[in-house]
Amino acid sequence: MKREFLSDPRAAKEKMRSSIRATLRALSPAFRAEASLVICELAAQLPAFTQADCVAFFAPLPSEPTIHPLIEEAWAQHKRVVLPRMIQNGSHPQLEWRAVTDWSEVVEPGPFGLREPDHTVCPLVNLRELTCAFIPGIAFDHEGFRLGRGGGFYDCFLSQVPATLPRIGLMFSCQKVSIVPRELHDQSLPIVITEEGPIVFTTLSS
């Protein structure tokens, strides 16, 4: 299917981010907590998760689903839990992945004010070692294209990993839009899980 591009996608993205963030801020704490738990439970049932031994997670923003129960489930199943550090290498944003074994190792503030793995304690993990990856986002559309936080870190990451790596978006159902403004570097997700259930897409990002 042909991609739909806008004449000024960056401006359209910022407008959409502002709109979705307002929607997310309006969610009640009770709904956010309950929906986050459902998302974690659904994600934990995916074969991509149950069969994985090295799982990449993300540190959620306050507006995003709380995925701490899913991370703790991975630890309980003796999986290798991997979290990112955001490295701004000039104009090329990169995610540096580190293995963590306990919340006490997630202490450093990153570019978005997120807690990141302590690089003096947590060992570096090569992308080839990942067997499953959970991805954050501001919005997603009917083809699985995601609107990121704006730093380009995850688009860069998704362009580097093998197409066979399970890549699973975790978002609330209110984050679904008709179409995400797209640029050539934007990446799609094969599956997004919301509190309403998994949504599987067939569109590839290339």
Phi, psi and chi 1 to 4 in degrees:
 res  aa     phi    psi   chi1   chi2   chi3   chi4
   1 MET       -  137.3 -178.6  177.6  -66.2      -
   2 LYS   -70.5  136.1 -176.8  179.2  179.6 -179.0
   3 ARG   -70.1  150.6  -69.3 -163.6 -169.6 -174.1
   4 GLU  -105.9  116.3  -59.3  177.1   47.2      -
   5 PHE  -112.8  146.9  -67.9  101.2      -      -
   6 LEU  -102.8  159.3  -59.2  177.2      -      -
   7 SER   -67.6  -30.3   57.3      -      -      -
   8 ASP  -133.9   73.0 -170.2   -0.1      -      -
   9 PRO   -64.7  -31.2   22.4  -32.7      -      -
  10 ARG   -65.4  -43.4  -67.5 -172.2 -179.1 -177.9
  11 ALA   -64.8  -39.8      -      -      -      -
  12 ALA   -64.9  -37.2      -      -      -      -
  13 LYS   -64.4  -45.0  -75.6 -179.3  176.7 -178.9
  14 GLU   -63.3  -39.0  -74.9  -53.0  -49.1      -
  15 LYS   -63.5  -42.4 -177.2  177.5  179.9 -180.0
  16 MET   -67.6  -41.5 -177.5  172.5  -73.7      -
  17 ARG   -57.5  -45.6  -75.2 -169.3 -176.3   98.9
  18 SER   -60.7  -42.5  177.9      -      -      -
  19 SER   -66.8  -46.6  174.6      -      -      -
  20 ILE   -68.1  -38.5  -63.0  -63.3      -      -
  21 ARG   -62.2  -37.3  -77.4  168.8  176.1  156.7
  22 ALA   -64.1  -40.8      -      -      -      -
  23 THR   -62.9  -42.5  -61.4      -      -      -
  24 LEU   -66.8  -38.2  -69.1  171.8      -      -
  25 ARG   -64.2  -26.4  -74.3 -165.9  -62.6  -90.3
  26 ALA   -80.1  -11.3      -      -      -      -
  27 LEU   -66.3  138.9  -63.7  177.6      -      -
  28 SER   -74.5  150.7   70.6      -      -      -
  29 PRO   -57.0  -36.0  -26.2   35.6      -      -
  30 ALA   -66.0  -45.6      -      -      -      -
  31 PHE   -62.9  -44.8  172.0   84.0      -      -
  32 ARG   -58.8  -43.6 -170.1 -174.8  -56.3  -81.8
  33 ALA   -66.8  -46.1      -      -      -      -
  34 GLU   -66.4  -44.6 -177.5  177.4   -8.0      -
  35 ALA   -64.9  -38.6      -      -      -      -
  36 SER   -62.4  -41.4  -66.4      -      -      -
  37 LEU   -65.1  -40.1 -175.1   57.3      -      -
  38 VAL   -63.5  -43.7  171.0      -      -      -
  39 ILE   -59.3  -43.7  -70.4  170.1      -      -
  40 CYS   -64.5  -41.1  -71.4      -      -      -
  41 GLU   -65.1  -41.5  -69.8  173.5  -15.6      -
  42 LEU   -65.8  -41.6  -69.4  171.2      -      -
  43 ALA   -64.2  -37.5      -      -      -      -
  44 ALA   -67.9  -18.6      -      -      -      -
  45 GLN   -89.8  -10.1  -64.1  170.7   16.5      -
  46 LEU   -67.8  135.6  -72.8  178.2      -      -
  47 PRO   -55.3  -34.2  -27.0   35.5      -      -
  48 ALA   -59.2  -32.2      -      -      -      -
  49 PHE   -85.3  -48.1  174.4   78.3      -      -
  50 THR   -63.1  -30.9   59.8      -      -      -
  51 GLN   -90.7   -8.4  -62.6  170.4   11.7      -
  52 ALA   -80.6  149.7      -      -      -      -
  53 ASP  -116.5   -9.9   55.4   23.6      -      -
  54 CYS  -140.5  103.9 -175.7      -      -      -
  55 VAL  -112.7  126.8 -173.8      -      -      -
  56 ALA   -90.0  126.6      -      -      -      -
  57 PHE  -115.7 -177.7  -67.2   93.9      -      -
  58 PHE  -133.2  154.9   59.0   89.8      -      -
  59 ALA   -86.6  115.5      -      -      -      -
  60 PRO   -75.5  145.4   28.6  -34.9      -      -
  61 LEU   -70.7  160.2  -67.3  167.8      -      -
  62 PRO   -55.9  -27.4  -26.8   35.5      -      -
  63 SER   -83.8  -10.0   61.2      -      -      -
  64 GLU   -96.8  164.5  -64.5  172.8  -22.0      -
  65 PRO   -56.8  136.6  -25.9   35.1      -      -
  66 THR   -78.0  116.9  -59.7      -      -      -
  67 ILE  -109.6   15.6   63.0  168.8      -      -
  68 HIS   -58.0  -38.9  -65.9   75.6      -      -
  69 PRO   -62.1  -33.7  -25.3   36.0      -      -
  70 LEU   -69.7  -39.6 -176.2   58.8      -      -
  71 ILE   -63.9  -43.0  -66.5  175.5      -      -
  72 GLU   -67.5  -31.7  -68.7  176.1   -4.5      -
  73 GLU   -65.9  -38.6  177.3   62.5   23.0      -
  74 ALA   -63.1  -42.9      -      -      -      -
  75 TRP   -61.7  -42.5  -82.4  -32.6      -      -
  76 ALA   -62.0  -30.9      -      -      -      -
  77 GLN   -90.9   10.7  -65.2 -174.1   22.4      -
  78 HIS    61.8   33.6  -54.5  -69.1      -      -
  79 LYS   -85.2  158.1  -61.1 -178.8 -173.1  -64.9
  80 ARG   -83.8  116.9 -162.0  175.6 -175.9 -166.3
  81 VAL   -94.9  127.8  169.3      -      -      -
  82 VAL  -124.7  131.5 -176.8      -      -      -
  83 LEU  -125.6  153.6  -73.9  169.7      -      -
  84 PRO   -94.2  151.5   35.5  -36.2      -      -
  85 ARG  -110.4  136.1  -66.2 -178.7   71.1 -121.6
  86 MET   -90.8  119.2  -63.2 -179.5  179.5      -
  87 ILE  -114.9  117.9  -51.2  -63.8      -      -
  88 GLN   -92.3   97.3 -170.8   68.8   55.1      -
  89 ASN   -96.4   83.3 -176.2   11.8      -      -
  90 GLY    64.7 -125.5      -      -      -      -
  91 SER   -93.1   10.0   60.4      -      -      -
  92 HIS  -115.4   95.0  -57.6  -73.4      -      -
  93 PRO   -68.9  137.3   26.3  -33.9      -      -
  94 GLN  -134.0  150.0  -65.3 -179.4  -15.1      -
  95 LEU  -104.8  124.8  -66.6  177.1      -      -
  96 GLU  -102.6  118.5  177.8 -175.0   87.4      -
  97 TRP   -94.9  133.1  -64.8   92.6      -      -
  98 ARG  -129.9  138.5  -60.5  -91.8  175.2  176.0
  99 ALA   -81.2  131.8      -      -      -      -
 100 VAL  -123.1  144.6  -63.1      -      -      -
 101 THR  -117.0   -5.4   59.0      -      -      -
 102 ASP  -162.6  152.4 -172.9   84.4      -      -
 103 TRP   -61.1  -25.8  -69.8  120.0      -      -
 104 SER   -65.3  -17.3   63.7      -      -      -
 105 GLU   -88.5   -3.5  -61.5  175.2   -8.0      -
 106 VAL  -106.9   89.7 -170.8      -      -      -
 107 VAL  -131.8  -21.1  -63.1      -      -      -
 108 GLU   -84.3  134.4  -64.1 -174.7  -13.6      -
 109 PRO   -76.3  129.8   27.3  -33.5      -      -
 110 GLY   -96.5 -171.9      -      -      -      -
 111 PRO   -57.2  -30.7  -25.4   34.6      -      -
 112 PHE   -99.3   12.7  -71.8   86.3      -      -
 113 GLY    78.9   11.7      -      -      -      -
 114 LEU   -84.4  148.8  -62.7  167.8      -      -
 115 ARG   -73.7  135.5  -66.6  172.0   63.7 -162.8
 116 GLU  -126.1  161.3  -64.6 -173.2  -20.1      -
 117 PRO   -61.4  142.9  -21.8   32.5      -      -
 118 ASP   -71.7  110.2 -176.5  -13.5      -      -
 119 HIS   -69.4  -13.3   70.4  -77.5      -      -
 120 THR   -83.9  -12.1   65.4      -      -      -
 121 VAL  -118.1  -39.7  174.9      -      -      -
 122 CYS   -88.6  124.9  -57.6      -      -      -
 123 PRO   -69.7  148.2   24.2  -32.8      -      -
 124 LEU   -71.0  141.6 -170.3   64.8      -      -
 125 VAL  -121.2  129.2  175.8      -      -      -
 126 ASN   -75.0  145.6 -168.9  -74.1      -      -
 127 LEU   -55.7  -32.7  -68.8 -178.4      -      -
 128 ARG   -65.8  -17.9  -67.7 -170.1  -64.1  -91.4
 129 GLU   -84.0  -16.5  -60.5  177.0   62.0      -
 130 LEU   -71.0  137.2  -56.7  179.0      -      -
 131 THR  -119.2   -2.6   51.5      -      -      -
 132 CYS  -165.5  144.0 -179.6      -      -      -
 133 ALA  -139.6  129.3      -      -      -      -
 134 PHE  -100.8  134.0  -69.5  102.0      -      -
 135 ILE  -120.9  134.5  -49.1  -63.9      -      -
 136 PRO   -87.2  173.0   34.9  -36.0      -      -
 137 GLY  -175.7  161.3      -      -      -      -
 138 ILE   -87.1  -35.7  -62.4  -64.5      -      -
 139 ALA  -156.5  162.5      -      -      -      -
 140 PHE  -145.1  157.1   67.2   99.9      -      -
 141 ASP  -119.9 -170.3   67.1   18.2      -      -
 142 HIS   -69.0  -10.6   66.4  -69.8      -      -
 143 GLU  -110.3    4.8  -68.2 -175.8  -51.1      -
 144 GLY    88.7    2.6      -      -      -      -
 145 PHE   -72.3  139.7  -80.4   87.6      -      -
 146 ARG  -112.0  147.7   62.3 -180.0  -75.0  -82.7
 147 LEU  -101.2  117.6  177.0   66.2      -      -
 148 GLY   -83.9 -172.9      -      -      -      -
 149 ARG   -74.2  -17.3  -64.1  160.5  168.4  171.6
 150 GLY   117.8   -8.0      -      -      -      -
 151 GLY   -91.0  -16.6      -      -      -      -
 152 GLY    81.9    4.0      -      -      -      -
 153 PHE   -64.4  -45.6  -68.6   93.1      -      -
 154 TYR   -77.9  -30.3  -83.0   91.4      -      -
 155 ASP   -62.6  -40.2  -80.4  -38.0      -      -
 156 CYS   -64.3  -45.7 -178.3      -      -      -
 157 PHE   -60.0  -48.0  164.4   68.0      -      -
 158 LEU   -64.7  -27.4  -68.5  170.4      -      -
 159 SER   -76.4  -16.2   71.3      -      -      -
 160 GLN   -97.4  -24.7  -65.5  172.5  -23.4      -
 161 VAL   -85.0  156.1  -62.5      -      -      -
 162 PRO   -61.2  147.0  -19.2   30.6      -      -
 163 ALA   -62.8  -20.0      -      -      -      -
 164 THR   -80.7  -11.6   53.3      -      -      -
 165 LEU   -70.1  123.6  176.1   70.1      -      -
 166 PRO   -60.0  123.5  -24.5   35.4      -      -
 167 ARG  -123.0  114.8  -64.3  154.5  -70.8  143.1
 168 ILE  -123.0  119.7  -55.3  153.9      -      -
 169 GLY   -80.7  141.3      -      -      -      -
 170 LEU  -121.6  108.9  -59.6  179.5      -      -
 171 MET  -147.9  165.6  -58.0 -178.2 -140.8      -
 172 PHE   -81.1  155.8  -63.5  117.7      -      -
 173 SER   -63.0  -28.3   59.9      -      -      -
 174 CYS   -69.5   -7.2   64.3      -      -      -
 175 GLN   -89.6   -0.5  -65.8  175.5 -100.3      -
 176 LYS   -80.7  132.6 -174.0  175.9 -178.4  179.9
 177 VAL  -126.5  167.8  -61.8      -      -      -
 178 SER   -66.5  -43.2   58.2      -      -      -
 179 ILE  -156.3  135.7 -174.5  165.9      -      -
 180 VAL   -87.4  131.7  166.2      -      -      -
 181 PRO   -57.4  135.0  -21.7   32.9      -      -
 182 ARG  -123.3  145.2  -57.9  171.9 -167.8  176.1
 183 GLU  -122.1  168.5  -61.8  176.5   82.1      -
 184 LEU   -59.9  -31.0  -72.4  172.9      -      -
 185 HIS   -84.2   -8.1   62.8  -93.5      -      -
 186 ASP   -67.3  143.8  -70.9  -30.8      -      -
 187 GLN  -116.1  146.6  -58.2  -73.2  -41.0      -
 188 SER  -100.6  166.5   66.0      -      -      -
 189 LEU  -115.8  141.0  -62.5  171.2      -      -
 190 PRO   -70.9  -26.0  -16.2   29.7      -      -
 191 ILE  -151.8  142.0 -179.5  171.4      -      -
 192 VAL  -128.4  134.4  171.8      -      -      -
 193 ILE  -107.6  126.5  -65.6  179.5      -      -
 194 THR  -118.6  177.8   77.2      -      -      -
 195 GLU   -66.1  -13.0   75.6  -79.8    3.3      -
 196 GLU   -91.4   -5.7  -64.2 -179.2   -8.8      -
 197 GLY   126.5  172.1      -      -      -      -
 198 PRO   -72.6  143.0  -13.0   28.1      -      -
 199 ILE  -120.5  117.5  -54.7  173.2      -      -
 200 VAL  -101.1  132.5 -180.0      -      -      -
 201 PHE  -114.1  154.1  -53.4   98.2      -      -
 202 THR  -108.1  -13.2   57.3      -      -      -
 203 THR   -71.0  132.5  -57.5      -      -      -
 204 LEU   -92.1  160.2  -62.1  176.9      -      -
 205 SER   -82.0   -2.5   57.0      -      -      -
 206 SER  -117.1      -   59.0      -      -      -
